[in-house]
Amino acid sequence: MLWPEHVLLGLAASAIAFPTIPLADIVLGSILPDLGMVVPLCCGVSLSATESVTHPLLRACYFLPHSLLVVPLVPRRWRWLYLLHILCDLPSHTGSWSIRPLYPLSDVAVHGLYDPWKLILS
């Protein structure tokens, strides 16, 4: 899923489950797992599909924040939105960008149905 989709889903889920959460927390919590990708972009690392699997900075900045092992480290007010982001990415990321839910303990990837990065990078 792309950021607008994550935020809209976070807004909808918050309205139902936690109607008092501030909008800023919903937006930040919904996109938080992807914010690590700012680091490689600032360092001039290409986001090509082949590099995502081999480049150590991309691996750390993409796969680690999308790991379920990181969720307990996220501040409580964003935790469930962070988890929702990862759960939505599981079926919506495939190829080199497939989610590795137990990274770095396991490099096993869950291959989703489509690759949203192709929409952005092509």
C-alpha positions in Angstrom: 0.0 0.0 0.0 1.1 3.6 -0.6 1.1 6.3 2.1 -2.3 7.8 1.3 -3.9 4.4 1.5 -2.2 3.7 4.9 -3.4 7.0 6.3 -7.0 6.5 5.0 -7.1 3.1 6.5 -5.6 4.4 9.8 -8.3 7.2 9.9 -11.1 4.7 9.3 -9.8 2.2 11.9 -9.3 5.0 14.4 -12.8 6.4 13.9 -14.1 3.0 14.8 -11.7 1.8 17.5 -10.1 4.9 19.0 -12.0 8.0 18.1 -10.0 10.3 20.4 -6.6 9.8 18.8 -5.2 13.1 17.3 -4.9 13.3 13.6 -1.2 13.9 13.7 -0.7 10.6 15.6 -2.9 8.7 13.1 -0.9 10.1 10.2 2.5 9.5 11.8 1.7 6.0 13.1 0.3 5.0 9.7 3.4 5.8 7.8 6.1 5.2 10.4 7.4 1.9 9.1 8.2 3.6 5.7 10.0 6.6 7.2 13.3 4.7 7.4 13.5 4.8 3.6 14.3 8.5 3.8 17.8 7.5 5.0 18.9 5.6 1.9 17.3 8.3 -0.4 19.3 11.0 1.4 22.5 8.9 1.1 22.0 8.6 -2.7 21.2 4.8 -2.6 19.1 3.7 -5.6 15.8 2.1 -4.8 16.1 -0.4 -7.7 14.4 -3.8 -7.0 17.7 -5.7 -7.2 19.5 -3.5 -4.7 16.7 -3.9 -2.1 17.8 -7.4 -1.4 21.6 -6.8 -1.4 22.3 -3.3 -0.2 22.8 -3.3 3.5 21.4 0.2 4.1 18.3 -0.6 2.2 17.9 -3.9 4.1 18.2 -2.2 7.4 16.0 0.8 6.6 13.2 -1.2 4.9 13.0 -4.7 6.2 13.8 -3.9 9.9 11.0 -1.3 10.3 8.6 -3.8 8.6 9.5 -6.6 11.0 6.9 -7.6 13.6 9.8 -7.8 16.1 10.1 -4.0 16.1 6.4 -3.4 17.0 7.0 -3.7 20.8 9.6 -1.0 20.5 7.2 1.5 19.0 5.6 4.1 21.4 2.3 2.8 22.6 0.2 5.6 21.0 1.4 4.6 17.5 1.8 0.8 18.0 -1.5 -0.4 16.6 -1.3 1.8 13.6 2.3 0.7 13.0 1.1 -3.0 13.2 -1.8 -2.2 10.9 0.7 -0.8 8.3 2.8 -4.0 8.4 -0.3 -6.2 8.2 -1.5 -4.2 5.1 1.9 -4.5 3.5 2.1 -8.3 3.8 -0.4 -8.9 1.0 0.4 -5.8 -1.0 4.2 -6.2 -1.5 5.9 -8.8 -3.7 9.2 -9.4 -5.4 12.3 -7.8 -3.9 10.1 -5.6 -1.6 8.2 -8.5 0.0 7.8 -8.1 3.7 10.1 -10.2 5.9 8.0 -10.3 9.1 10.7 -11.8 11.4 13.7 -9.9 10.0 16.6 -10.0 11.1 16.0 -13.4 12.8 14.6 -14.8 9.6 15.0 -13.6 6.0 11.8 -15.5 4.9 9.7 -13.2 2.8 5.9 -13.2 2.5 5.1 -12.6 -1.2 2.0 -10.4 -1.7 -0.1 -9.8 -4.7 1.5 -6.7 -6.3 4.4 -4.4 -6.0 3.4 -0.8 -5.1 7.0 0.4 -5.7 6.6 -0.4 -9.5 3.8 2.2 -9.5 6.2 4.8 -8.1 9.5 3.9 -9.8 8.3 3.0 -13.3 
